[in-house]
Amino acid sequence: MVAGVRAGIGVAVMLGVLAGGCAEDRRRGGGSGSEGEGETPTGCAGITCSGHGRCATLQGEPVCVCDDGYRREGLSCLSNDPCAGVDCDGHGSCTARGGQPYCTCTPGYTVFGPHCLAAGNPCAGQVCSHHGICTSFDNDNERIAVCICATGYTPSSRFALDCVPTATVCKGGEIRYDVDDDGDLELSFEPTAEECEMFELINRTRATHETQGAPECHHPLQYSVEWSAHGRNHSKKMKDAGELYHEDFPGGQNCAVGCDPACEMNLYMTGPDEPHCPAMSHHCNIMSCSFSFVGVGTVEGHWNTQNFY
């Protein structure tokens, strides 16, 4: 494969059970069983439920039974109070809507997720944790703020106006997925430094890229450990096959063979047919308004990024 060869695109979606990738992947269940008191249930080894619950099995699959005040999301237990720690920048009040924090802002301020930004000057008072600079873009007829973080830093979440060490966001966790494509499920995944560098670069690109003739959004994407495992799996399949790997629907992936993160991003953003974000382009995926999460995987110069809702 010639260095720098680029690919088409696949899709990754979440519909109750996660499914997607450059080929369709689904969690598979097994039989159910019982364990003695004090024993770790089969399939629960290494699953901590975020320290706020316990792991049990249901039809052979691990599930988290969460403590009071926490809710189950995947194999995690998250606080039931989405407004915990949200102060709306001191210019509003937080209420929960659909399980997400939402700010009602005082006059002169505009809501942006869990923030209240100064109307007309959304970067006012935003210091990006002193590890970046604030810039603003038009989004749905409103001016929004995003942080351009320094090297080694990235925003902590989709609507965050901060810059935290990338390693605190791009980090491993619990999965149940055959990353190595050897028939055995892995229960944990750890990103490499290069994969985290690519994740950081995706958010910096979104924060700095000027809109080019199509709907584009600049808020950061959140890191997904599960879909990073999918991305590494598809990168391995590309390496093993000696060609680009696509088996599913167009929409939410970038697959490429060739170089390091900076080089790959340049191909995604400035390659042939990319300048105006046509349908199914790599550029469109990087800058899309439709996605909130991204997974990143690489194997020996073969890259796969998985964007999904």
Secondary structure by P-SEA (a helix, b strand, c coil): ccccbbbbbccccccccccccccbbbbbbbbbbcccccccccccccccccccbbbbbcccbbbbbccccccccccbbbbccccccccccccbbbbbcccbbbbbccccbbbccccccccccccccccccccbbbbbbbcccbbbbbbbccccbbbccccccccccccccbbbbbbbccccccccccccccccaaaaaaaaaaaaaaaccccccccccccbbbbbaaaaaaaaaaaaaaaaacbbbbccccccccccccccaaaaaaaacccccccccccccaaaaaacccccbbbbbbcccbbbbbbcc
